[in-house]
Structures are given as structure tokens and as C-alpha cells.
Amino acid sequence: HDYVVRMWDFAGMDSRLRSFREVVPEDGCPLSALDFDHTSASRLFVAAANTARPRIYTRDGRQLAVFAQGDEYLHDMAATAGHVQAVTDVLFSPVDDGTLLSGSLDGTLRLWAADTAHKRQRTVVKARTQAHRVRAAVSRVAWAADGRLFAGGVAVERAVQLWPLAGPFGRPSAVLAGACAA
């Protein structure tokens, strides 16, 4: 909650135990998510502060991209270029180099390509409550180990909604009720 991503090199650390690099994605905003791309030789990481615009960095802490932000005045979240409220979680795909999944308080999960995240997301999935089909904030996201499914935690229903990567995205393919903590 001090707004800083710190990196340590344990093999080269001296007795002062200091980090070798510090990155502040958004000054004054606590971090909500951090993930490394384990499939890429470029060794990227993504950091989401409490804003609608996560950032992609190199392992050395150089910022490569800031995600596109959507237009908060558009009613249809699929028509925006990106999230319009704070991103709660963001993860690299476990198998697809440079593909990211993000979830937000705006009630969407978005799939991104790391090299074009500054322009627009690839896919928008609207998380909705199962009972009333109203927009629901996404608290966490996850990938299946094989990368063919992704999930979003919908806290209001305490449920996890699952979608196949290939679509369709109108309704989740499965809902795990009661899977999230209150």
C-alpha cells in the first residue's frame, strides 16, 4: 500500500538488503495487482494501481505501455477502448505469449495484447449477476492452466464465472456459486 513495486536480486544482495529497482506505477494509488509473463523471453510484468490503466514494464523497470482507458460516459462497456473504473486484477496468460486478462469494478473482463494495450483491448466480457442480469464488479480474474478458460470473481454474488477463450461471451459457460469469500 506504499504505491511501490520493489525488485530484489537475492543472489547479489548485500547486508543492507535493499532492492535494486523501484517502480511507482501511479503515485498516490495503492497497487491492486502484479503479474509476470512467464511465457515470454522478454520478461515483462504488469502492475495495476487503483486506476483504470494498468502499466506494462520490462524486467528492468522501463515502462512499455499504459493500457487504454475507456470513455466513462458511454453506456455500453463494449464500445469503450478500455476500463472506466479501477482495475482489480490483471494476469498474463499461462500459455499465450503477451496476452493479458484484466477485471475491473466497471463490471468487465478484458483480454489484451501486450503490444497493443495502449490502443484498445481485444475482447470485452461483461460480468453480470445471474439472478437479475445486471452489471457486477469483478474482484479477481484467473486463467485455467491450459489457457483455454478464464474466470472472474463476482463478489456481489460470491460466485466465479467461467468463459471459454474462444467465446461466446454472452453468458458464462459455468458459474461456481459460493466460491468467493464475502
C-alpha positions in Angstrom: 0.0 0.0 0.0 3.0 2.3 -0.3 2.5 2.6 -4.1 5.9 1.0 -4.9 6.9 -2.2 -6.8 10.3 -3.2 -5.4 12.7 -5.7 -7.0 15.4 -7.7 -5.3 18.3 -9.7 -6.6 18.8 -12.2 -3.8 22.0 -13.6 -5.3 23.6 -10.2 -5.5 22.1 -8.7 -2.3 24.4 -7.2 0.3 23.9 -6.9 4.1 21.8 -3.7 3.6 19.0 -5.9 2.0 18.0 -3.1 -0.4 16.0 -3.5 -3.6 17.9 -2.8 -6.8 14.9 -1.2 -8.5 11.7 0.6 -7.5 8.8 1.4 -9.8 5.8 3.6 -8.9 3.0 2.8 -11.4 0.7 5.6 -10.2 1.8 8.0 -7.5 -0.8 8.1 -4.6 -2.6 4.9 -5.7 -2.0 1.5 -3.9 -1.3 -1.5 -6.1 -4.2 -3.9 -6.7 -2.4 -6.5 -8.9 1.1 -7.5 -10.2 2.0 -10.4 -12.5 5.0 -11.6 -14.5 4.8 -13.0 -18.0 6.4 -16.4 -17.6 5.9 -17.4 -21.3 7.8 -14.6 -22.8 11.6 -14.3 -23.3 11.2 -10.5 -22.9 10.3 -11.0 -19.1 7.6 -8.4 -18.9 5.5 -7.6 -15.8 2.2 -5.8 -15.5 1.2 -3.6 -12.5 -2.3 -2.3 -11.7 -2.7 0.5 -9.3 -6.1 1.6 -8.1 -6.9 3.2 -11.6 -8.4 2.1 -14.9 -5.0 2.0 -16.6 -2.5 -0.8 -15.7 1.0 -0.5 -17.0 3.4 -2.9 -18.6 7.1 -2.8 -17.7 10.3 -4.6 -18.7 12.1 -6.6 -16.0 14.4 -3.6 -15.7 11.5 -1.3 -14.7 11.2 0.6 -18.0 7.5 1.3 -18.8 6.5 -0.1 -22.2 2.8 0.7 -22.2 -0.1 2.2 -20.4 -3.4 0.5 -21.0 -6.1 2.4 -22.9 -8.8 4.0 -20.8 -12.5 3.8 -21.8 -15.0 6.6 -22.1 -16.9 6.6 -18.8 -19.9 8.4 -20.5 -20.6 5.5 -22.9 -23.3 3.2 -21.5 -22.2 0.1 -23.5 -18.9 -1.0 -21.9 -18.1 -3.0 -25.1 -17.9 0.3 -27.0 -15.1 1.7 -24.9 -11.4 1.3 -25.6 -10.6 0.1 -22.0 -11.7 0.0 -18.4 -13.5 3.1 -17.0 -13.1 2.2 -13.3 -10.3 0.8 -11.1 -8.7 -2.5 -12.3 -8.9 -5.0 -9.5 -6.7 -7.7 -11.1 -4.6 -8.4 -14.2 -2.8 -11.5 -15.3 -0.7 -12.8 -18.2 -2.0 -15.9 -20.0 -0.2 -19.0 -18.8 0.3 -20.2 -22.4 -0.2 -17.3 -24.9 2.8 -15.0 -25.1 1.8 -11.4 -24.5 -1.9 -12.0 -23.8 -3.4 -10.4 -20.7 -6.7 -10.6 -18.8 -8.0 -7.8 -16.6 -11.0 -7.4 -14.4 -12.5 -4.1 -13.1 -15.1 -2.5 -10.9 -16.7 -1.4 -14.1 -18.1 -4.9 -14.5 -16.0 -6.1 -17.3 -13.2 -8.6 -18.0 -11.0 -7.6 -20.9 -8.5 -9.5 -23.0 -5.5 -7.5 -24.2 -2.4 -8.0 -26.4 0.6 -6.5 -24.6 1.9 -4.8 -27.7 -1.4 -3.0 -28.4 -2.8 -2.5 -24.9 -2.2 1.3 -25.2 -4.7 1.5 -28.0 -7.6 -0.9 -27.2 -8.5 -4.2 -25.7 -9.1 -7.3 -28.0 -12.2 -8.6 -26.3 -14.7 -7.3 -23.7 -16.7 -9.7 -21.5 -19.5 -8.2 -19.4 -19.9 -9.8 -15.9 -23.5 -9.9 -14.8 -25.3 -11.2 -11.8 -27.1 -14.5 -12.6 -30.3 -13.6 -10.9 -31.1 -10.1 -12.4 -28.5 -9.9 -15.2 -27.2 -6.5 -14.0 -23.6 -5.4 -14.3 -21.4 -6.7 -11.4 -17.9 -5.6 -10.4 -15.1 -8.1 -11.0 -13.0 -8.6 -7.9 -10.4 -11.1 -9.3 -9.5 -12.9 -12.5 -7.8 -16.3 -13.2 -6.8 -18.5 -16.1 -7.1 -22.2 -16.5 -3.7 -23.9 -16.6 -4.1 -24.7 -20.3 -5.2 -21.1 -21.1 -8.5 -22.2 -22.7 -10.7 -20.9 -20.0 -10.7 -17.7 -17.9 -12.6 -16.7 -14.9 -13.9 -13.7 -13.0 -14.9 -13.4 -9.4 -18.2 -11.6 -8.9 -18.2 -10.5 -5.3 -21.8 -9.4 -5.1 -22.9 -13.0 -5.7 -19.9 -14.6 -4.2 -19.5 -16.6 -7.5 -16.8 -17.4 -10.0 -17.9 -17.1 -13.7 -16.0 -19.1 -16.3 -15.8 -18.3 -20.1 -14.0 -20.2 -22.9 -11.3 -18.2 -24.5 -12.8 -19.0 -27.9 -16.2 -17.5 -26.9 -19.1 -16.9 -27.0 -19.1 -14.3 -24.3 -22.8 -13.5 -23.8 -23.2 -15.7 -20.7 -20.6 -17.6 -18.8 -20.2 -21.3 -19.7 -20.2 -22.2 -16.0 -20.9 -20.4 -12.7 -19.4 -21.7 -9.4 -21.8 -20.3 -6.8 -20.5 -19.5 -3.3 -16.9 -19.8 -4.5 -15.8 -16.3 -3.4 -15.4 -15.1 0.2 -17.9 -12.5 1.4 
